[in-house]
């Protein structure tokens, strides 16, 4: 099966040539994400806090996508995102958080995150959004706002 191929019924993703950084301080949440992503064959790097996430960019080779928990101890996901953007303006970063009250999604997107996932995560939504950003044809400077 070719990379990034899908079947219509029971979509199968093959991301064996891709690498994702998951910034998540909760072990159970990380284990769930890992289990969902295992069939895709994507390489997973786990950052247990914002500092590890920032330090992993560049040290782990090319990372194709970052899935960033917003509520982490020490350095939260927003601060980590801003520091990652200083290092790499092209990597897609998806926010994921349990804080879905009010205008949180809009606030995160306005901060510059490329996309947003609410916890608890929907397996299908998670896979579709990751696929969308892994298949983004160009890696432009994503920190620039479109007018």
DABELSUL-V582341 format. One record per residue. N is the residue number from 1. PSI is psi in degrees with one decimal (* if undefined). OMEGA is omega in whole degrees, 0 to 359 (NA if undefined). BURIAL is + if it has 24 or more other C-alpha atoms within 12 Angstrom, else -. Layout:
BEGIN
((N & PSI & OMEGA & BURIAL) (N & PSI & OMEGA & BURIAL))
END
This chain:
BEGIN
((1 & 136.2 & 182 & -) (2 & 157.0 & 177 & -) (3 & 138.9 & 178 & -) (4 & 18.6 & 179 & +) (5 & 156.4 & 182 & -) (6 & 150.2 & 169 & -) (7 & 142.3 & 183 & -) (8 & -47.6 & 180 & -) (9 & 120.3 & 183 & -) (10 & 71.2 & 186 & -) (11 & 133.3 & 177 & -) (12 & 124.0 & 179 & +) (13 & 137.6 & 174 & +) (14 & 99.8 & 180 & +) (15 & 36.3 & 185 & +) (16 & -19.0 & 178 & -) (17 & 8.3 & 185 & -) (18 & 159.8 & 180 & +) (19 & 131.6 & 179 & +) (20 & 138.4 & 173 & +) (21 & 121.2 & 177 & +) (22 & 114.3 & 177 & +) (23 & 105.0 & 185 & +) (24 & 122.1 & 182 & +) (25 & -9.2 & 180 & +) (26 & 118.5 & 184 & -) (27 & -42.0 & 180 & -) (28 & -41.8 & 178 & -) (29 & -42.9 & 178 & +) (30 & -44.5 & 180 & +) (31 & -37.9 & 177 & -) (32 & -47.3 & 178 & -) (33 & -44.4 & 180 & +) (34 & -42.3 & 180 & +) (35 & -41.1 & 178 & -) (36 & -40.1 & 185 & +) (37 & -17.2 & 184 & +) (38 & -46.8 & 181 & -) (39 & -18.1 & 181 & -) (40 & -13.8 & 181 & +) (41 & 18.0 & 178 & -) (42 & 144.3 & 175 & +) (43 & 129.7 & 184 & +) (44 & 130.7 & 172 & +) (45 & 130.5 & 181 & +) (46 & 121.2 & 171 & +) (47 & 122.2 & 185 & +) (48 & -4.9 & 175 & +) (49 & 176.1 & 182 & +) (50 & -37.3 & 180 & +) (51 & -45.0 & 178 & +) (52 & -37.5 & 179 & +) (53 & -49.3 & 180 & +) (54 & -45.1 & 181 & +) (55 & -25.0 & 180 & +) (56 & -25.4 & 179 & +) (57 & 120.2 & 183 & +) (58 & -43.3 & 180 & -) (59 & -26.5 & 184 & -) (60 & 18.3 & 185 & -) (61 & -161.4 & 181 & -) (62 & 123.9 & 175 & -) (63 & 130.1 & 184 & +) (64 & -22.1 & 184 & +) (65 & 148.0 & 176 & +) (66 & 131.1 & 172 & +) (67 & 112.1 & 192 & +) (68 & 114.6 & 171 & +) (69 & 139.4 & 183 & +) (70 & -38.0 & 184 & +) (71 & 89.7 & 176 & +) (72 & 151.5 & 178 & +) (73 & 166.2 & 178 & -) (74 & -76.5 & 177 & -) (75 & 119.3 & 182 & +) (76 & 172.3 & 184 & +) (77 & -31.4 & 180 & +) (78 & -46.4 & 178 & +) (79 & -42.0 & 178 & +) (80 & -42.0 & 178 & +) (81 & -47.2 & 181 & +) (82 & -39.1 & 178 & +) (83 & -36.1 & 176 & +) (84 & -41.9 & 179 & +) (85 & -31.1 & 176 & +) (86 & -32.4 & 181 & -) (87 & -37.2 & 186 & -) (88 & 109.2 & 182 & +) (89 & -3.2 & 186 & +) (90 & -16.3 & 185 & +) (91 & 128.4 & 177 & +) (92 & 134.8 & 179 & +) (93 & 122.5 & 180 & +) (94 & 125.2 & 177 & +) (95 & 141.3 & 170 & +) (96 & 134.1 & 187 & +) (97 & 154.5 & 174 & +) (98 & -10.5 & 182 & -) (99 & 92.7 & 185 & -) (100 & 11.3 & 181 & -) (101 & 150.8 & 175 & -) (102 & -137.3 & 185 & -) (103 & 30.8 & 185 & -) (104 & -43.6 & 180 & -) (105 & -50.2 & 180 & +) (106 & -42.6 & 180 & -) (107 & -43.7 & 181 & -) (108 & -41.5 & 178 & +) (109 & -37.5 & 177 & +) (110 & -28.7 & 177 & -) (111 & -25.3 & 177 & +) (112 & -3.2 & 176 & +) (113 & 145.3 & 182 & +) (114 & -29.3 & 181 & +) (115 & 179.1 & 189 & +) (116 & 136.4 & 173 & +) (117 & 132.6 & 178 & +) (118 & 143.6 & 173 & +) (119 & 144.7 & 359 & +) (120 & 144.6 & 183 & -) (121 & 141.3 & 169 & +) (122 & 125.5 & 181 & -) (123 & -49.2 & 182 & -) (124 & -42.3 & 179 & -) (125 & -42.5 & 178 & -) (126 & -50.6 & 182 & +) (127 & -40.2 & 180 & +) (128 & -41.5 & 181 & +) (129 & -40.5 & 177 & +) (130 & -45.0 & 179 & +) (131 & -42.8 & 179 & +) (132 & -46.8 & 185 & -) (133 & -27.3 & 175 & +) (134 & -27.3 & 181 & +) (135 & 7.0 & 176 & -) (136 & 117.8 & 192 & -) (137 & -41.2 & 181 & -) (138 & 157.6 & 175 & -) (139 & 73.6 & 179 & -) (140 & 174.9 & 175 & -) (141 & 100.2 & 184 & -) (142 & -5.3 & 180 & +) (143 & -11.6 & 180 & +) (144 & 133.6 & 178 & -) (145 & 139.8 & 176 & -) (146 & 147.6 & 182 & -) (147 & * & NA & -))
END
